[in-house]
Amino acid sequence: MSVVAAVLYRDGKRVRDIDVTEKVHCPDDHSEFVWIGLLDPTPQDLRLLQDQYGLHPLAVEDAINGKQIPKVDVYRDQLFVTARTAELVEDKIHYGEILIFVGHSHIITVRHGHEREFSKLRGELEQKPSMLQNGVGYVLHAILDYIVDGYLPIIETIEEDTLAMERRTVDNFLGRDEIIRIFSLRRELIRFQRVLIPMGEVAAKFVRSELPCIDPDARPYFSDVNDHVRRVQAMAEALREVINSVFEFSNLLEQQRTGAITRQLAAWAAILAVPTAIAGIYGMNFRYMPELSWRYGYPLVLIVIVVICVLLFWRFRTLKWL
């Protein structure tokens, strides 16, 4: 069995490691509980725990099948909680799944596709016996808070990358790769929000409802988790708007720059049209043309061309076309 840790706690202190096949009898005063952590267990592993700890068959079935949305199910005096983890890897958010069985004297966590271990969290809690002695409800809060805390770095990283692209947009057109990246980040945020919404509902349920195994005094702690989820939700929504605005801003700048280039080309074309037209007229091979025999005809034509070109240049410069 892929057991990461299986520990018996008494009065908030670690007593000993246990074997998952061992039947641990804890007193009814909730002074003792077992915390078992599993990584990608087999169906046989979960069936064994079902027999040992009286897990509900439907909850075990969900844990075996996986791919569950975040939710809280109540089975008599036990809870089954599903949560989703997230990690940003090269502009792509990878999701994992945490399935948590909660009873009055046990909490069993099952990890699927989740890289962050709970060993650090377990160690931190063991340094705070005053929290552990309150029972499994406070351990569940710590796990959910640990998961939600992993959401914030994702938003912050995407936000920094988006703002960097926004700054580059002012000086240069967005390239094809950057445009593809913008749409990729936007797509990842949309999918991320599909996780955040049910996670918020999970946290809110612990705040609003009376649930078995959860001490009513623990509600403020779950309220803090709910606030964190809502904060990340608001940041994700705002970031989607920023990403949209970066793309729109890039389009507007590109149109403005294209318009400026078009005006410059039109202005130079108009200026160059003057000598072209005059030279074209005098380049026609007619025998009788005005001023052909005049001594000052050639310099006069050059002066006229220069004056008209200078006046046009000044006018276009005044209009800010050049």
C-alpha positions in Angstrom: 0.0 0.0 0.0 1.3 3.5 -0.9 1.2 4.9 2.6 3.0 8.2 3.1 2.3 8.4 6.8 0.0 6.8 9.4 0.2 8.2 12.9 -1.8 8.0 16.1 -2.2 11.3 18.0 -3.2 11.7 21.6 -3.9 15.0 23.2 -2.3 16.8 20.3 0.9 14.8 20.5 2.3 12.2 18.2 2.1 8.8 19.9 3.4 6.3 17.3 3.3 5.2 13.7 0.7 2.6 13.0 0.1 0.0 10.4 -3.0 0.7 8.3 -4.1 -2.9 8.8 -4.1 -2.3 12.5 -7.4 -1.6 14.2 -6.9 1.3 16.5 -9.6 1.8 19.1 -9.9 5.4 20.2 -11.9 6.7 23.1 -15.2 8.5 22.6 -13.9 11.7 24.1 -12.1 12.5 20.8 -8.8 12.8 22.7 -7.2 10.4 20.2 -7.4 10.2 16.4 -5.5 8.6 13.5 -4.2 10.5 10.5 -3.4 8.4 7.5 -2.0 9.8 4.3 -2.1 7.8 1.0 -0.7 8.5 -2.4 -2.4 7.0 -5.4 -3.7 3.9 -3.6 -5.2 0.9 -5.4 -8.9 0.0 -5.1 -7.8 -2.9 -2.8 -6.1 -0.5 -0.5 -9.2 1.6 -0.1 -11.4 -1.4 0.4 -9.2 -2.5 3.2 -9.5 1.0 4.9 -13.3 0.8 4.3 -13.4 -2.3 6.4 -11.1 -1.0 9.1 -12.7 2.4 9.5 -16.3 1.9 8.3 -16.0 4.2 5.3 -19.1 4.6 3.3 -19.1 2.6 0.1 -20.2 5.5 -2.1 -17.4 7.6 -0.8 -14.9 4.8 -1.4 -16.3 4.4 -4.9 -15.7 8.1 -5.6 -12.2 7.9 -4.2 -11.5 4.9 -6.5 -12.9 6.6 -9.6 -11.4 10.0 -9.0 -12.0 13.1 -11.2 -14.5 14.5 -8.6 -15.5 18.2 -8.4 -14.8 19.8 -5.0 -17.6 18.9 -2.7 -18.6 17.8 0.8 -20.7 14.7 1.3 -22.2 13.7 4.7 -22.5 9.9 5.4 -24.2 9.5 8.8 -21.5 10.5 11.3 -18.7 10.8 8.7 -17.7 13.3 6.0 -16.2 12.9 2.6 -14.5 16.0 1.2 -13.1 16.4 -2.2 -10.7 19.2 -3.0 -8.6 20.1 -6.1 -5.0 21.3 -6.0 -3.3 23.4 -8.6 0.2 24.1 -9.7 1.5 26.3 -12.5 4.1 24.7 -14.8 5.3 26.6 -17.9 2.0 28.6 -18.4 -0.1 25.5 -17.8 -2.0 24.8 -14.6 -1.8 21.1 -13.5 -4.5 19.9 -11.2 -4.4 17.2 -8.5 -7.1 15.7 -6.3 -7.3 15.4 -2.6 -10.0 13.0 -1.2 -10.5 13.2 2.6 -12.4 10.8 4.8 -13.2 12.3 8.1 -14.6 10.5 11.2 -14.6 11.4 14.8 -11.4 9.5 15.4 -9.8 9.3 12.0 -8.8 11.5 9.0 -7.6 9.7 5.8 -6.2 11.8 3.0 -5.9 10.3 -0.5 -3.7 12.2 -3.0 -4.0 11.8 -6.8 -1.7 13.7 -9.1 -0.6 16.2 -6.4 3.1 17.1 -6.1 2.9 19.0 -2.8 3.3 16.7 0.1 1.5 17.1 3.4 4.7 16.1 5.4 5.6 19.7 5.9 2.1 20.6 7.0 2.0 17.6 9.3 5.3 18.7 10.8 4.0 22.2 11.4 0.9 20.9 13.1 2.9 18.6 15.3 4.7 21.7 16.5 1.3 23.1 17.6 -0.2 20.5 20.0 -2.9 23.0 21.0 -4.3 22.8 17.5 -4.1 19.0 17.1 -5.7 18.3 20.5 -8.9 19.9 19.2 -9.4 17.0 16.9 -9.8 16.1 13.2 -11.9 19.2 12.3 -8.9 21.4 12.9 -6.7 19.1 10.8 -9.2 19.2 8.0 -9.1 23.0 8.2 -5.3 23.0 8.0 -5.4 20.8 4.9 -7.9 22.9 3.1 -6.0 26.1 4.0 -2.8 24.5 2.7 -4.5 23.6 -0.6 -6.0 27.1 -1.0 -2.7 28.8 -0.2 -1.2 27.1 -3.2 -3.7 29.0 -5.5 -2.3 32.5 -4.8 1.2 32.0 -6.3 -0.5 30.9 -9.6 -2.4 34.1 -9.9 0.6 36.2 -8.9 2.8 34.5 -11.5 0.3 34.9 -14.3 -0.3 38.5 -13.2 3.4 39.4 -13.4 3.8 37.8 -16.8 0.8 39.6 -18.1 1.9 43.0 -16.8 5.4 42.4 -18.4 3.7 41.7 -21.7 1.6 44.9 -21.3 4.8 46.9 -20.8 6.4 45.4 -23.9 3.2 46.2 -25.9 3.8 49.9 -25.6 7.1 49.7 -27.6 6.6 46.7 -29.9 3.8 44.8 -31.6 2.9 41.5 -29.9 4.3 38.6 -31.8 2.4 35.5 -32.8 3.9 33.5 -29.9 2.9 36.2 -27.3 -0.7 36.4 -28.7 -0.9 32.6 -28.5 0.4 32.8 -24.9 -2.2 35.4 -24.0 -5.1 33.2 -25.2 -3.5 30.2 -23.4 -3.3 32.0 -20.1 -6.9 33.2 -20.5 -8.0 29.6 -21.2 -6.1 28.4 -18.1 -7.8 31.1 -15.9 -11.2 30.1 -17.2 -10.5 26.5 -16.2 -9.1 27.6 -12.9 -12.3 29.4 -12.1 -14.2 26.2 -12.6 -12.2 24.9 -9.6 -12.3 28.0 -7.5 -16.1 28.3 -7.5 -16.8 24.8 -6.1 -13.9 25.1 -3.7 -15.5 28.3 -2.4 -18.8 26.4 -1.9 -16.9 23.7 0.1 -15.4 26.3 2.4 -18.7 28.1 2.8 -20.5 24.9 3.7 -18.2 24.4 6.7 -19.0 28.0 7.8 -22.8 27.8 7.4 -23.7 24.2 8.2 -23.5 22.0 11.2 -21.5 19.0 10.1 -20.5 15.8 12.0 -16.9 15.6 13.2 -16.6 19.4 13.0 -16.4 21.4 16.2 -18.7 24.5 16.0 -15.7 26.6 17.4 -13.8 25.7 14.2 -16.1 27.7 12.0 -14.1 30.9 12.1 -11.1 28.9 10.8 -13.1 27.7 7.9 -14.3 31.2 7.3 -10.7 32.2 6.9 -10.3 29.6 4.2 -13.5 30.8 2.5 -12.1 34.4 2.5 -8.9 33.2 0.9 -10.8 31.4 -1.9 -13.0 34.4 -2.5 -9.8 36.6 -2.7 -8.3 34.3 -5.3 -11.6 34.3 -7.2 -11.6 38.1 -7.4 -8.0 38.2 -8.4 -8.6 35.6 -11.2 -11.6 37.5 -12.5 -9.7 40.8 -12.5 -6.7 39.1 -14.2 -8.9 37.8 -17.0 -10.0 41.4 -17.6 -6.3 42.5 -17.6 -5.4 39.8 -20.2 -8.3 40.9 -22.4 -7.3 44.5 -22.1 -3.7 43.7 -23.0 -4.9 42.1 -26.2 -7.2 45.0 -27.0 -4.6 47.5 -26.1 -2.1 45.8 -28.4 -4.7 45.9 -31.2 -5.4 49.6 -30.7 -1.7 50.4 -30.7 -1.2 48.3 -33.8 -4.0 50.1 -35.6 -2.6 53.5 -34.4 0.9 52.6 -35.6 -0.5 51.3 -38.9 -2.5 54.5 -39.4 0.6 56.6 -38.6 2.6 54.7 -41.2 -0.1 55.0 -43.7 -0.3 58.8 -43.2 3.5 59.1 -43.5 3.5 57.1 -46.8 0.6 59.2 -48.1 2.3 62.4 -47.2 5.6 61.4 -48.9 3.7 60.2 -51.9 2.0 63.6 -52.2 5.3 65.4 -51.9 7.0 63.2 -54.4 4.1 63.6 -56.8 4.9 67.3 -57.4 8.4 66.7 -59.1 7.1 63.6 -60.7 4.2 65.4 -62.3 6.2 68.4 -63.4 9.0 66.2 -64.7 6.5 64.1 -66.5 5.0 67.1 -68.3 8.3 68.4 -69.5 9.4 64.9 -70.4 6.7 64.7 -73.1 8.2 65.1 -76.6 6.1 67.9 -77.9 7.8 70.4 -80.2 6.0 73.5 -78.9 6.0 73.7 -75.1 6.0 76.9 -73.0 9.3 78.2 -71.6 11.5 75.7 -73.5 13.5 78.4 -75.1 13.5 80.7 -72.1 17.0 81.0 -70.4 15.7 80.9 -66.8 13.0 78.2 -67.4 15.0 75.3 -66.0 16.0 77.0 -62.7 12.5 78.4 -62.3 10.9 75.0 -62.6 13.4 73.6 -60.0 12.5 76.5 -57.7 8.8 75.9 -58.1 9.3 72.2 -57.4 11.3 72.9 -54.2 8.9 75.6 -52.9 5.8 73.4 -53.4 7.6 70.4 -51.8 8.6 72.5 -48.8 5.1 73.9 -48.4 3.6 70.4 -48.5 6.2 69.1 -46.0 5.5 72.0 -43.6 1.7 71.4 -43.9 2.0 67.7 -43.3 4.4 68.3 -40.4 1.8 70.7 -38.9 -0.9 68.0 -39.2 1.6 65.6 -37.5 1.6 63.3 -40.5 5.4 63.5 -40.6 
